[in-house]
Amino acid sequence: MTITGFTHGTSEDVPLQRFEVFTGTGRRRDWSDEEKDRIVAESYSGEISVSAVARRHGLSPEQLFTWRRQVRSQAKQG
């Protein structure tokens, strides 16, 4: 997500100011199965919340919840 803002001055001596806020990595990461397994296991440890684990690893909580759901589905099948 990008937020761009402009601050307009009321007199000629105040310059135009611009700022941009970038959130997230801006690209997809390629997580190995081992990394996913380790992060999912950490999220089940009960020591910190799932959202905190996700933030610690630069993930969205939704992505981590998806990984957890996939692990549960695989466990039921296997």
Backbone as JSON Lines, residues from 0, in Angstrom:
{"i":0,"aa":"M","n":[0.84,-1.16,0.0],"ca":[0.0,0.0,0.0],"c":[0.89,1.23,0.0]}
{"i":1,"aa":"T","n":[0.52,2.23,-0.78],"ca":[1.26,3.48,-0.82],"c":[0.31,4.62,-0.54]}
{"i":2,"aa":"I","n":[0.72,5.5,0.35],"ca":[-0.06,6.7,0.64],"c":[0.82,7.88,0.25]}
{"i":3,"aa":"T","n":[0.31,8.72,-0.6],"ca":[1.07,9.9,-1.01],"c":[0.28,11.12,-0.57]}
{"i":4,"aa":"G","n":[0.94,12.05,0.06],"ca":[0.26,13.26,0.52],"c":[1.0,14.49,0.07]}
{"i":5,"aa":"F","n":[0.27,15.54,-0.07],"ca":[0.86,16.81,-0.47],"c":[0.5,17.86,0.56]}
{"i":6,"aa":"T","n":[1.45,18.69,0.92],"ca":[1.19,19.81,1.82],"c":[1.4,21.08,1.0]}
{"i":7,"aa":"H","n":[0.34,21.83,0.82],"ca":[0.42,23.04,0.02],"c":[0.59,24.24,0.93]}
{"i":8,"aa":"G","n":[1.57,25.05,0.65],"ca":[1.79,26.27,1.43],"c":[0.8,27.36,1.03]}
{"i":9,"aa":"T","n":[0.62,28.32,1.92],"ca":[-0.29,29.42,1.63],"c":[0.44,30.64,1.08]}
{"i":10,"aa":"S","n":[1.75,30.6,1.1],"ca":[2.51,31.71,0.52],"c":[3.6,31.15,-0.37]}
{"i":11,"aa":"E","n":[4.19,31.97,-1.17],"ca":[5.19,31.52,-2.13],"c":[6.47,31.04,-1.47]}
{"i":12,"aa":"D","n":[6.77,31.48,-0.25],"ca":[8.02,31.09,0.39],"c":[7.94,29.72,1.07]}
{"i":13,"aa":"V","n":[6.78,29.1,1.1],"ca":[6.63,27.77,1.69],"c":[6.67,26.76,0.56]}
{"i":14,"aa":"P","n":[7.68,25.89,0.55],"ca":[7.8,24.93,-0.55],"c":[6.76,23.83,-0.45]}
{"i":15,"aa":"L","n":[6.5,23.24,-1.58],"ca":[5.62,22.08,-1.65],"c":[6.35,20.9,-1.0]}
{"i":16,"aa":"Q","n":[5.67,20.19,-0.12],"ca":[6.28,19.04,0.55],"c":[5.52,17.78,0.15]}
{"i":17,"aa":"R","n":[6.23,16.71,-0.04],"ca":[5.61,15.45,-0.43],"c":[6.13,14.34,0.48]}
{"i":18,"aa":"F","n":[5.26,13.44,0.86],"ca":[5.69,12.29,1.64],"c":[4.98,11.06,1.11]}
{"i":19,"aa":"E","n":[5.66,9.93,1.22],"ca":[5.09,8.66,0.83],"c":[5.29,7.67,1.95]}
{"i":20,"aa":"V","n":[4.3,6.83,2.18],"ca":[4.38,5.8,3.2],"c":[4.23,4.46,2.5]}
{"i":21,"aa":"F","n":[5.23,3.63,2.63],"ca":[5.19,2.29,2.05],"c":[5.04,1.29,3.18]}
{"i":22,"aa":"T","n":[4.11,0.39,3.03],"ca":[3.95,-0.67,4.03],"c":[4.16,-2.01,3.35]}
{"i":23,"aa":"G","n":[4.68,-2.94,4.06],"ca":[4.93,-4.26,3.5],"c":[6.22,-4.3,2.71]}
{"i":24,"aa":"T","n":[6.53,-5.45,2.19],"ca":[7.77,-5.63,1.48],"c":[7.68,-5.2,0.03]}
{"i":25,"aa":"G","n":[6.46,-5.16,-0.5],"ca":[6.29,-4.77,-1.88],"c":[6.61,-5.87,-2.88]}
{"i":26,"aa":"R","n":[6.92,-7.03,-2.39],"ca":[7.22,-8.15,-3.27],"c":[6.85,-9.44,-2.57]}
{"i":27,"aa":"R","n":[6.68,-10.47,-3.35],"ca":[6.38,-11.78,-2.77],"c":[7.67,-12.4,-2.26]}
{"i":28,"aa":"R","n":[7.55,-13.05,-1.13],"ca":[8.7,-13.81,-0.63],"c":[8.48,-15.27,-0.95]}
{"i":29,"aa":"D","n":[9.54,-15.98,-1.15],"ca":[9.47,-17.41,-1.42],"c":[9.94,-18.14,-0.17]}
{"i":30,"aa":"W","n":[8.98,-18.59,0.62],"ca":[9.29,-19.27,1.88],"c":[9.52,-20.75,1.61]}
{"i":31,"aa":"S","n":[10.58,-21.28,2.16],"ca":[10.81,-22.73,2.06],"c":[9.81,-23.44,2.97]}
{"i":32,"aa":"D","n":[9.6,-24.73,2.7],"ca":[8.69,-25.5,3.55],"c":[9.2,-25.55,4.99]}
{"i":33,"aa":"E","n":[10.53,-25.61,5.15],"ca":[11.11,-25.65,6.5],"c":[10.82,-24.35,7.26]}
{"i":34,"aa":"E","n":[10.95,-23.22,6.56],"ca":[10.67,-21.93,7.21],"c":[9.2,-21.84,7.6]}
{"i":35,"aa":"K","n":[8.32,-22.24,6.69],"ca":[6.88,-22.21,7.0],"c":[6.58,-23.09,8.2]}
{"i":36,"aa":"D","n":[7.13,-24.31,8.21],"ca":[6.89,-25.23,9.32],"c":[7.36,-24.64,10.65]}
{"i":37,"aa":"R","n":[8.53,-24.01,10.63],"ca":[9.08,-23.42,11.85],"c":[8.2,-22.28,12.35]}
{"i":38,"aa":"I","n":[7.73,-21.42,11.42],"ca":[6.9,-20.28,11.8],"c":[5.53,-20.76,12.3]}
{"i":39,"aa":"V","n":[4.96,-21.75,11.62],"ca":[3.67,-22.3,12.06],"c":[3.82,-22.91,13.45]}
{"i":40,"aa":"A","n":[4.89,-23.66,13.67],"ca":[5.11,-24.28,14.98],"c":[5.24,-23.19,16.06]}
{"i":41,"aa":"E","n":[5.96,-22.13,15.74],"ca":[6.1,-21.03,16.69],"c":[4.74,-20.42,17.02]}
{"i":42,"aa":"S","n":[3.86,-20.35,16.01],"ca":[2.54,-19.75,16.24],"c":[1.66,-20.61,17.13]}
{"i":43,"aa":"Y","n":[1.97,-21.9,17.22],"ca":[1.22,-22.81,18.09],"c":[1.84,-22.93,19.49]}
{"i":44,"aa":"S","n":[2.96,-22.26,19.73],"ca":[3.65,-22.41,21.01],"c":[2.85,-21.85,22.18]}
{"i":45,"aa":"G","n":[1.98,-20.89,21.91],"ca":[1.18,-20.3,22.97],"c":[1.89,-19.22,23.75]}
{"i":46,"aa":"E","n":[3.15,-18.97,23.44],"ca":[3.91,-17.95,24.17],"c":[3.53,-16.54,23.73]}
{"i":47,"aa":"I","n":[3.28,-16.36,22.42],"ca":[2.83,-15.06,21.91],"c":[1.71,-15.3,20.91]}
{"i":48,"aa":"S","n":[0.98,-14.25,20.59],"ca":[-0.17,-14.39,19.7],"c":[0.26,-14.7,18.27]}
{"i":49,"aa":"V","n":[-0.67,-15.24,17.52],"ca":[-0.4,-15.55,16.11],"c":[-0.03,-14.27,15.37]}
{"i":50,"aa":"S","n":[-0.73,-13.19,15.65],"ca":[-0.44,-11.91,14.98],"c":[0.96,-11.42,15.31]}
{"i":51,"aa":"A","n":[1.39,-11.6,16.54],"ca":[2.74,-11.18,16.93],"c":[3.8,-12.02,16.22]}
{"i":52,"aa":"V","n":[3.55,-13.32,16.07],"ca":[4.48,-14.18,15.34],"c":[4.55,-13.72,13.88]}
{"i":53,"aa":"A","n":[3.4,-13.44,13.29],"ca":[3.37,-12.98,11.9],"c":[4.17,-11.68,11.74]}
{"i":54,"aa":"R","n":[3.95,-10.72,12.62],"ca":[4.68,-9.44,12.54],"c":[6.17,-9.65,12.68]}
{"i":55,"aa":"R","n":[6.56,-10.55,13.58],"ca":[7.98,-10.81,13.83],"c":[8.69,-11.32,12.57]}
{"i":56,"aa":"H","n":[7.93,-12.03,11.74],"ca":[8.52,-12.61,10.53],"c":[8.16,-11.84,9.26]}
{"i":57,"aa":"G","n":[7.5,-10.69,9.41],"ca":[7.16,-9.87,8.25],"c":[6.03,-10.43,7.41]}
{"i":58,"aa":"L","n":[5.15,-11.17,8.05],"ca":[3.99,-11.75,7.38],"c":[2.73,-11.0,7.78]}
{"i":59,"aa":"S","n":[1.71,-11.12,6.98],"ca":[0.4,-10.65,7.44],"c":[-0.19,-11.78,8.29]}
{"i":60,"aa":"P","n":[-0.99,-11.44,9.28],"ca":[-1.62,-12.5,10.07],"c":[-2.47,-13.43,9.2]}
{"i":61,"aa":"E","n":[-3.1,-12.89,8.17],"ca":[-3.92,-13.71,7.28],"c":[-3.1,-14.8,6.61]}
{"i":62,"aa":"Q","n":[-1.87,-14.46,6.2],"ca":[-1.0,-15.44,5.56],"c":[-0.65,-16.56,6.53]}
{"i":63,"aa":"L","n":[-0.33,-16.19,7.75],"ca":[0.02,-17.21,8.74],"c":[-1.19,-18.08,9.08]}
{"i":64,"aa":"F","n":[-2.37,-17.48,9.19],"ca":[-3.56,-18.29,9.44],"c":[-3.82,-19.25,8.28]}
{"i":65,"aa":"T","n":[-3.52,-18.84,7.04],"ca":[-3.66,-19.72,5.89],"c":[-2.7,-20.89,5.99]}
{"i":66,"aa":"W","n":[-1.45,-20.61,6.35],"ca":[-0.47,-21.69,6.52],"c":[-0.92,-22.66,7.6]}
{"i":67,"aa":"R","n":[-1.44,-22.14,8.71],"ca":[-1.91,-23.0,9.79],"c":[-3.05,-23.9,9.31]}
{"i":68,"aa":"R","n":[-3.97,-23.32,8.54],"ca":[-5.1,-24.08,8.01],"c":[-4.6,-25.18,7.06]}
{"i":69,"aa":"Q","n":[-3.6,-24.87,6.24],"ca":[-3.03,-25.86,5.33],"c":[-2.39,-27.02,6.1]}
{"i":70,"aa":"V","n":[-1.68,-26.69,7.18],"ca":[-1.05,-27.74,7.99],"c":[-2.11,-28.64,8.61]}
{"i":71,"aa":"R","n":[-3.19,-28.06,9.13],"ca":[-4.26,-28.86,9.72],"c":[-4.9,-29.76,8.67]}
{"i":72,"aa":"S","n":[-5.09,-29.22,7.46],"ca":[-5.7,-30.0,6.38],"c":[-4.8,-31.17,5.99]}
{"i":73,"aa":"Q","n":[-3.49,-30.92,5.91],"ca":[-2.54,-31.99,5.56],"c":[-2.51,-33.06,6.65]}
{"i":74,"aa":"A","n":[-2.63,-32.64,7.91],"ca":[-2.59,-33.59,9.02],"c":[-3.83,-34.5,8.97]}
{"i":75,"aa":"K","n":[-4.97,-33.96,8.57],"ca":[-6.18,-34.77,8.48],"c":[-6.09,-35.79,7.35]}
{"i":76,"aa":"Q","n":[-5.41,-35.41,6.26],"ca":[-5.3,-36.28,5.1],"c":[-4.24,-37.38,5.32]}
{"i":77,"aa":"G","n":[-3.24,-37.07,6.11],"ca":[-2.11,-38.01,6.26],"c":[-2.16,-38.83,7.43]}
